[in-house]
């Protein structure tokens, strides 16, 4: 499943969902790199 997250104030990353963290953040994978950030909610 593809998810979009926000890192910092304006950088977004779209990648394959890896896991949800206890603090509400989501981890996505792009290639071999994993990013954690706040999930983007549909408007």
Steps between C-alpha positions, in 0.01 A plus 500: 500500500635845407497766774601866505669648806626846593850544640565837661286793394475453123681189372272213396603146417288239325593135535399149598347469848728318746350553846313739729687626805358544851538879478264522200772524237522265202807338342518471119768347278634658182747263338716378789453813714235529771347832606285577803259792518146619557244338268314726257123476549260530207305825497 
